Amino acid sequence: MHAQMTEAAAPQLHPRNRGFVWRDAEYQPGGLLDAAQVAQFNRDGYFVLRGAFDADTLAAVTAAIDPLEQAQEEAVRAAGGDLQLSSADAITFTTHLVTRSPLLRDFACHPVFRGLCRALVGPHARLYWDQSVYKKSGKPQEFPWHQDNGYTFVEPQQYLTCWVPLVDADVENGCPWIAPGRHRAGTLAHWMTPIGLQCLQEVPDAVPAPAQAGDMVVFSSLAPHRTGPNLRAGSVRKAYILQYAPDGAMAYRDGQPPQPLDDPQRQFLLDAAGP
Ligand SMILES: O=C(O)CCC(=O)C(=O)O
């Protein structure tokens, strides 16, 4: 993680973001998305894809993730209650699940993700990152405004985040909120907070993106987003997040040479993997 350590008064660009120009996705007749979805993605930086997955698929994905998340929750407790971004009873981040579950590896290659990548990433997309994020109600905690490309700076800056709710997600239990239109400036500077990196403070035009189990919130790596706390007592808001980047994308970390996103175990080519 790389962040500016001082709080920005007004949104600033990330120091590596020079000369960025947003590249509009083009509507492809006969593809997965309709023209309105592509237009909303270009204008607002996100859209909600309704009915992407059936109940059996979601149940199998949830059953694969639950024990891995449980182990992560236990590891967080063993570490004293906080481990990286995870916090016991509040939020867990459980990463690289495709390396631990053949079912999740297959899911990452689901025709819906292939169709989304063809529409919004390009003909050769790789899985860049996958993680579950479970929000507990024991210690309600938001996850602050950030862009996914604010964590590790990737070029090209435009890649895709697929936020897959495994339960119905709404404002009360911590669905995503989006700052529409800000993606078009590219990556913003982020500052460190105790609960994650942050790039914006006040967002008067923020819009919630509630989604039911089976839907998917699809957003750009450059769309600033946050999730609210889970205020529904005794519930867990479960999401699985998969990110896809164009083949050839590189990660830039301070003090290190650029690194290709091509780990064969978890950053496989979508067009070459799976059924
Ligand atoms: O699902 C959440 O609560 C936050 C996840 C998120 O914004 C992220 O992983 O970038």
The ligand as an SDF file (V2000), in Angstrom:
LIG
                    3D

 10  9  0  0  0  0  0  0  0  0999 V2000
  -17.1820   -4.5340    0.6340 O   0  0  0  0  0  0  0  0  0  0  0  0
  -16.8220   -3.5910    1.3340 C   0  0  0  0  0  0  0  0  0  0  0  0
  -17.3900   -3.3090    2.3790 O   0  0  0  0  0  0  0  0  0  0  0  0
  -15.6830   -2.7090    0.9150 C   0  0  0  0  0  0  0  0  0  0  0  0
  -14.9280   -3.3000   -0.1720 C   0  0  0  0  0  0  0  0  0  0  0  0
  -14.1710   -2.3150   -0.9790 C   0  0  0  0  0  0  0  0  0  0  0  0
  -14.5400   -1.1950   -1.1640 O   0  0  0  0  0  0  0  0  0  0  0  0
  -12.9360   -2.7550   -1.5930 C   0  0  0  0  0  0  0  0  0  0  0  0
  -12.5300   -3.9070   -1.3620 O   0  0  0  0  0  0  0  0  0  0  0  0
  -12.3390   -1.9680   -2.3300 O   0  0  0  0  0  0  0  0  0  0  0  0
  1  2  2  0
  2  3  1  0
  2  4  1  0
  4  5  1  0
  5  6  1  0
  6  7  2  0
  6  8  1  0
  8  9  2  0
  8 10  1  0
M  END
$$$$
